[in-house]
Amino acid sequence: MNKKYVGLLSVFAVALAFGVSLVHAEEATSAEVTAAAEVSAEGAVRPPLDPVRARMIEAQKDIRVKSTEAKRDIVEKAKDTRAGIRVEAKDAIRDIRAENPGKMSSTTRADIKGIRIDAKADLDANRQATREQMKANVTAKVEAFKENREQFKTEMEARRAEMMKKLEQERKEKKTKLEEQAKVRVGAQLKAIFARLSNRLAGVVAIDAKIAERLNVLATAGTDTAEASAQLTVAQTALAKAKVDVEAARVLSETEVTAETSKEALRSLVNTAEESIKAASDEYHKVIKLLRPKVSVTASTTVIIN
């Protein structure tokens, strides 16, 4: 064989092998890309499609398959019909020629021409009918897709509405749960606050009882306690106000836990109660200072409330 042709064949073989390897590489790459697309960036498998959407996609695939099959049937039937028209025309022409051997007359030629014209007309009619059928098939596919979209659109909207309703219900339940947890937490904090306020108030009440008792003893002994008694009255008035303020804060705190009364109002009442307790304590300290020059007050009587 000519060396030139051998060289060309070698080059062709190498190119063909290279091309095949490229095809395999592209197929492998495509497979890898497809596999990678199924996995998210975090390495988790892509979640399954919504059931309604999955059924919609399957229905669309079925529409495409049926349309393709219908198109194939139209083409095959058209081919068979055209083949039959041609065979029938050839047979008719052959019969005419067999019946009129030798030189054909003008009548024979006219008959043959008429057969060919009829055959051409039948073929044209067949092509036109085939085009109409193909067009009708495409139209049917388009309408089927529209109907498919409308059908599943309604289902998807209904499912979406159901999911939104479910999510809203879950959100409300979660909110309610968080609110209950917050109420429990706030209730515990309020109990601690009012325990502290109650202890402070109890300390002032104890001072009131001890000072009143001491004044009675001094008055019985003939000591002048007018100024101290007047200051005690002022202190007791302040104590009464502190009791009212603490009770008001307690009542509002219970409302806060159950009915979400303004936190600012609660904070204001707590502050007022603390200030009232402190004011009452200061007034009792004034009584103690007035009594010190008259009598030594024991350490138990001079409890200081901060």
Secondary structure, 3 states (H helix, E strand, C coil): CCHHHHHHHHHHHHHHHHHHHHHHHHHHHHHHHHHHHCECCCCCECCCCCHHHHHHHHHHHHHHHHHHHHHHHHHHHHHHHHHHHHHHHHHHHHHHHHHCCCCCCHHHHHHHHHHHHHHHHHHHHHHHHHHHHHHHHHHHHHHHHHHHHHHHHHHHHHHHHHHHHHHHHHHHHHHHHHHHHHHHHHHHHHHHHHHHHHHHHHHHHHHHHHHHHHHHHHHHCCCCCHHHHHHHHHHHHHHHHHHHHHHHHHHHHHHHHHHCCCHHHHHHHHHHHHHHHHHHHHHHHHHHHHHCCCCCCCCCCCCCCC
